[in-house]
């Protein structure tokens, strides 16, 4: 499953994690494959199930 990178960035910014959000914007593709980036999502403390359920902007 893929999700818009902007969804991840938005969540990080809401948490006040501006530096991480900026890094995600630079390094990840526009559509992020949740299976391929599972380790990174875990590092960012993002649950792929929550990302998949939320509508992408």
JOWODA-V708451 format. One line per field, one symbol per residue. phi: phi as a letter, one per 40 degrees, with the letter a starting at -180 (. if undefined). psi: psi as a letter, one per 30 degrees, with the letter a starting at -180 (. if undefined). burial: # if it has 16 or more other C-alpha atoms within 10 Angstrom, else .. A space follows every 50 residues. Layout:
phi = ???
psi = ???
burial = ???
//
This chain:
phi = .bbcdcccdccccccgcccccccdcccccdbcccccbdccccccfbcdcc ccccccc
psi = kllkeeeeeeeeeefgieeeeeeeeefllejkjeeegeeeeeefhkjeee eeekkk.
burial = ..########.#........#..#.......###......#....#.#.. #......
//
